[in-house]
Amino acid sequence: MNAQEQRAVTNRLREQWTTLWRTRFDDRFRAEGIASHSYPDLFVDMGQVIVATRDYKPLSFREILEAHFPSFLLDVVDPCSSRGGVRKFIRESISKQNAWRKNNVPSRLKSDKGQQLRRGGRGWLCRRFDL
């Protein structure tokens, strides 16, 4: 299975995943979400409870990908969120470097003087009306 086929399968699964969650039937009385159609690629049958409030194991897109791809291809297709991805790398590595640079660069001298305060610092709307 080459990279284009992997991407095509993953995109098809993601489209079905979003369709599953958009078209589910919400049973307000039982507090459940029920699949309105069958999705054989996602291993979900019509009428299956996909979200509930009690005694329920939620569906995991990662587990569905594990069923479709071998384990060595899975991290290439969809990296594990607990290990992190590009955003985690940026947050941990690049952002800290930028913060370090900002703190260690000598800043220009700032003058403590701002504009002169209006009405002695009481603001513009501090007007007394004596009746």
Backbone bond lengths (Angstrom), bond angles and torsions (degrees), N, CA, C in turn:
res aa  C-N    CA-C-N  psi(-1)  N-CA   C-N-CA  omega(-1)  CA-C   N-CA-C  phi
1 M - - - 1.456 - - 1.531 107.82 -
2 N 1.327 115.55 119.46 1.463 118.66 -178.75 1.531 110.75 -87.38
3 A 1.313 115.09 178.78 1.470 120.19 -173.77 1.525 112.29 -65.94
4 Q 1.323 118.05 -36.98 1.469 120.14 -179.75 1.522 111.31 -66.59
5 E 1.323 116.68 -40.20 1.465 119.89 178.03 1.526 110.71 -66.18
6 Q 1.330 116.96 -39.74 1.464 120.66 177.62 1.523 110.73 -61.46
7 R 1.331 116.05 -44.76 1.460 120.34 178.98 1.524 110.93 -63.20
8 A 1.334 116.53 -41.01 1.464 120.07 -179.60 1.531 110.78 -64.03
9 V 1.330 116.51 -44.69 1.474 120.05 179.25 1.523 110.17 -64.50
10 T 1.330 116.93 -43.91 1.469 120.76 -179.60 1.517 110.91 -63.33
11 N 1.329 117.48 -42.81 1.474 120.41 178.61 1.523 111.25 -64.77
12 R 1.357 116.86 -39.27 1.466 119.60 178.07 1.532 110.43 -64.04
13 L 1.326 116.82 -41.78 1.467 120.48 178.12 1.523 111.51 -64.95
14 R 1.331 117.67 -40.07 1.466 120.62 178.88 1.518 111.46 -65.87
15 E 1.335 116.84 -39.19 1.467 119.68 177.23 1.524 110.69 -62.87
16 Q 1.343 116.47 -44.01 1.461 119.56 177.78 1.518 111.15 -65.11
17 W 1.320 117.02 -36.87 1.464 121.86 178.82 1.522 110.66 -61.69
18 T 1.329 117.29 -47.19 1.464 120.24 179.68 1.523 110.81 -67.36
19 T 1.322 116.82 -38.58 1.464 119.87 177.48 1.523 110.99 -63.76
20 L 1.327 116.76 -40.20 1.462 120.97 177.76 1.525 110.81 -57.61
21 W 1.322 117.82 -46.52 1.454 120.72 -176.65 1.514 112.66 -76.01
22 R 1.330 118.29 -27.80 1.469 120.26 178.82 1.516 112.83 -77.69
23 T 1.336 116.21 -33.20 1.468 119.52 -174.24 1.521 113.24 -101.63
24 R 1.310 118.71 11.92 1.465 119.37 -179.02 1.532 109.93 -69.19
25 F 1.319 113.67 155.95 1.458 120.69 177.22 1.520 107.73 -98.80
26 D 1.322 117.33 123.10 1.459 121.59 -179.94 1.522 109.16 -95.37
27 D 1.310 115.29 115.58 1.460 121.69 176.86 1.522 107.44 -91.47
28 R 1.314 116.89 103.93 1.471 121.52 -175.73 1.530 111.90 -70.35
29 F 1.323 116.89 -30.59 1.458 120.71 -177.79 1.530 111.11 -68.29
30 R 1.329 116.82 -43.65 1.460 121.03 -179.04 1.527 112.93 -96.06
31 A 1.308 117.73 -2.96 1.466 123.88 -179.22 1.527 110.96 56.60
32 E 1.332 114.84 53.74 1.456 121.00 -179.28 1.523 109.49 -134.12
33 G 1.314 114.97 154.26 1.449 122.04 169.50 1.509 108.08 -110.55
34 I 1.319 117.26 128.23 1.459 122.37 -173.52 1.519 109.13 -119.03
35 A 1.340 117.14 137.96 1.456 121.87 178.73 1.522 109.63 -67.91
36 S 1.329 116.20 129.99 1.461 119.88 -177.94 1.523 112.61 -89.53
37 H 1.325 118.10 -15.51 1.465 123.22 177.91 1.518 109.27 -136.42
38 S 1.330 116.25 168.30 1.463 121.18 175.02 1.519 109.44 -90.36
39 Y 1.313 115.58 139.50 1.460 122.84 177.23 1.518 107.36 -130.29
40 P 1.350 117.64 89.92 1.473 119.75 -175.80 1.526 113.04 -64.98
41 D 1.322 118.16 -31.29 1.466 119.78 179.04 1.524 111.79 -69.16
42 L 1.339 116.85 -27.96 1.466 121.38 179.40 1.531 111.90 -94.87
43 F 1.340 116.58 0.30 1.461 123.14 -178.66 1.531 111.51 60.58
44 V 1.333 115.91 41.46 1.461 122.36 179.37 1.527 107.58 -124.01
45 D 1.323 116.09 128.45 1.455 121.64 177.21 1.520 110.22 -98.82
46 M 1.326 115.47 159.74 1.463 120.05 177.54 1.529 109.02 -64.70
47 G 1.326 115.91 131.32 1.449 121.06 179.85 1.522 114.17 92.02
48 Q 1.317 117.42 -2.05 1.460 120.44 179.12 1.527 109.68 -77.20
49 V 1.328 115.88 139.90 1.461 120.87 178.21 1.522 108.13 -75.14
50 I 1.343 115.92 121.76 1.459 119.82 -178.52 1.524 112.06 -105.97
51 V 1.317 117.62 -18.55 1.456 120.62 174.96 1.521 107.82 -149.11
52 A 1.323 115.84 136.75 1.465 120.66 -179.71 1.523 108.06 -150.52
53 T 1.330 115.15 170.78 1.459 119.14 -177.30 1.521 113.25 -92.84
54 R 1.344 118.53 -27.65 1.465 120.88 -176.81 1.519 111.75 -129.85
55 D 1.342 115.01 151.15 1.470 123.01 173.25 1.530 111.75 44.05
56 Y 1.316 115.87 58.87 1.441 119.61 -173.28 1.516 109.68 -141.85
57 K 1.325 116.74 135.60 1.455 122.15 173.94 1.530 106.77 -102.32
58 P 1.305 117.67 114.63 1.465 119.39 -175.17 1.526 112.39 -68.67
59 L 1.319 115.63 154.38 1.452 121.22 175.83 1.519 109.64 -67.36
60 S 1.304 115.79 145.75 1.459 120.82 178.96 1.524 108.79 -127.78
61 F 1.316 115.77 124.01 1.462 120.18 178.41 1.521 110.34 -64.57
62 R 1.300 116.67 -32.56 1.465 121.64 178.77 1.531 110.90 -62.54
63 E 1.331 117.81 -42.45 1.470 120.90 178.83 1.518 111.06 -65.90
64 I 1.322 117.30 -35.50 1.459 120.65 177.85 1.523 109.85 -66.16
65 L 1.328 117.33 -41.55 1.464 120.23 176.89 1.527 111.28 -64.67
66 E 1.332 117.16 -36.50 1.464 120.69 177.75 1.525 111.08 -62.17
67 A 1.323 117.35 -33.41 1.461 120.64 179.06 1.529 111.53 -73.23
68 H 1.327 117.71 -27.45 1.462 120.85 -176.81 1.530 113.50 -93.43
69 F 1.319 118.66 -27.98 1.462 121.87 -176.15 1.520 110.65 -119.81
70 P 1.326 117.09 151.27 1.471 119.33 171.41 1.521 110.61 -65.58
71 S 1.308 116.41 159.97 1.465 120.41 -173.58 1.529 112.62 -64.89
72 F 1.342 118.72 -31.93 1.458 119.20 -178.51 1.518 112.27 -74.98
73 L 1.327 118.72 -21.73 1.466 121.48 176.82 1.516 112.56 -89.11
74 L 1.312 117.18 -17.24 1.455 120.58 -172.62 1.516 112.68 -64.49
75 D 1.333 118.07 -41.22 1.458 120.09 179.97 1.517 112.18 -69.49
76 V 1.315 117.39 -25.17 1.463 120.44 176.47 1.525 109.97 -73.21
77 V 1.332 116.42 -42.17 1.461 121.25 -177.35 1.516 111.19 -72.82
78 D 1.318 116.92 -51.67 1.460 121.66 -176.42 1.526 108.69 -140.51
79 P 1.333 118.29 99.52 1.463 119.14 -178.14 1.521 111.73 -64.61
80 C 1.314 115.61 148.28 1.467 121.52 -178.46 1.529 109.48 -65.78
81 S 1.308 116.93 131.72 1.456 120.80 -176.78 1.524 112.12 -69.99
82 S 1.323 117.85 -26.55 1.457 119.27 179.32 1.528 111.56 -71.15
83 R 1.327 116.83 -32.13 1.460 119.54 175.92 1.513 110.69 -78.44
84 G 1.304 116.60 -27.93 1.452 120.50 176.91 1.508 111.81 100.43
85 G 1.309 113.64 166.91 1.442 120.37 -179.73 1.517 109.42 -134.92
86 V 1.308 114.76 -142.78 1.455 120.87 -176.36 1.520 110.67 -65.81
87 R 1.319 117.73 -42.12 1.464 120.74 -178.72 1.529 111.62 -62.68
88 K 1.336 116.24 -41.34 1.453 119.65 179.37 1.531 110.36 -66.21
89 F 1.332 116.44 -39.33 1.461 119.98 177.32 1.526 110.75 -62.00
90 I 1.318 116.88 -43.96 1.465 120.66 179.05 1.519 110.30 -63.75
91 R 1.332 116.76 -44.88 1.456 120.79 -178.15 1.523 111.89 -63.61
92 E 1.332 117.22 -41.34 1.458 120.36 -175.22 1.521 113.55 -84.79
93 S 1.312 118.28 -33.60 1.456 120.19 -173.31 1.521 113.01 -103.01
94 I 1.308 116.37 -59.44 1.459 120.15 -171.46 1.518 111.58 -72.86
95 S 1.310 118.53 -44.18 1.465 120.74 -178.09 1.525 111.60 -63.57
96 K 1.321 117.76 -38.30 1.458 120.30 178.67 1.515 111.59 -66.86
97 Q 1.334 116.84 -35.00 1.456 119.76 177.18 1.518 110.69 -65.31
98 N 1.327 116.82 -43.13 1.459 120.39 179.20 1.524 111.12 -63.61
99 A 1.329 117.13 -39.85 1.463 120.44 178.96 1.526 110.06 -66.02
100 W 1.328 117.81 -38.80 1.449 121.46 178.57 1.525 110.19 -63.52
101 R 1.328 116.94 -42.27 1.460 120.68 179.53 1.521 111.58 -64.89
102 K 1.321 116.51 -40.59 1.464 120.08 -179.32 1.530 111.29 -63.98
103 N 1.333 116.10 -38.39 1.462 119.81 -177.69 1.526 112.61 -76.03
104 N 1.318 117.67 -27.73 1.451 120.52 -175.36 1.525 113.91 -96.49
105 V 1.295 119.24 -7.06 1.461 121.74 177.36 1.516 108.16 -82.50
106 P 1.339 117.75 128.58 1.469 118.11 179.31 1.525 110.28 -64.94
107 S 1.287 115.19 128.74 1.459 119.93 -177.85 1.523 109.86 -89.41
108 R 1.298 115.68 160.43 1.459 120.76 176.30 1.515 109.13 -70.12
109 L 1.294 115.02 152.72 1.456 118.59 178.09 1.518 109.35 -68.85
110 K 1.287 115.82 129.53 1.458 120.56 179.65 1.516 108.27 -100.02
111 S 1.295 115.53 136.91 1.461 118.31 176.74 1.519 108.78 -84.69
112 D 1.291 116.97 140.77 1.459 121.88 -179.85 1.511 111.44 -75.44
113 K 1.316 116.90 -17.56 1.458 119.22 -177.94 1.517 110.16 -77.46
114 G 1.282 115.81 131.75 1.445 121.77 170.48 1.518 106.94 -109.70
115 Q 1.294 116.50 -154.19 1.455 119.32 175.07 1.518 109.26 -74.69
116 Q 1.307 113.67 157.84 1.455 118.73 177.29 1.527 109.14 -67.92
117 L 1.319 116.14 136.18 1.452 120.53 -177.51 1.521 111.04 -71.80
118 R 1.288 116.25 141.65 1.450 122.26 179.26 1.524 108.67 -87.37
119 R 1.317 118.33 133.72 1.462 125.18 178.74 1.521 111.73 57.17
120 G 1.281 116.62 38.50 1.466 120.21 175.61 1.517 113.53 68.86
121 G 1.313 118.39 25.47 1.456 121.48 178.12 1.504 114.26 89.91
122 R 1.331 117.48 3.30 1.467 120.03 -178.64 1.521 111.56 -87.66
123 G 1.315 119.97 -6.51 1.448 122.47 178.28 1.512 112.42 90.39
124 W 1.314 115.83 -177.67 1.468 122.54 -174.67 1.523 112.28 -83.73
125 L 1.305 117.73 -29.16 1.461 120.19 -170.88 1.514 113.00 -98.12
126 C 1.280 116.30 22.66 1.446 120.13 -177.14 1.527 108.28 -100.94
127 R 1.285 117.35 73.83 1.465 121.84 -176.74 1.523 108.43 -118.41
128 R 1.291 116.82 132.28 1.463 120.60 -179.77 1.512 109.99 -93.64
129 F 1.285 115.01 136.41 1.455 120.69 174.57 1.516 107.94 -114.56
130 D 1.299 117.48 116.00 1.442 121.36 178.47 1.518 108.96 -97.81
131 L 1.264 116.89 122.93 1.468 121.47 178.99 1.511 111.00 -111.56
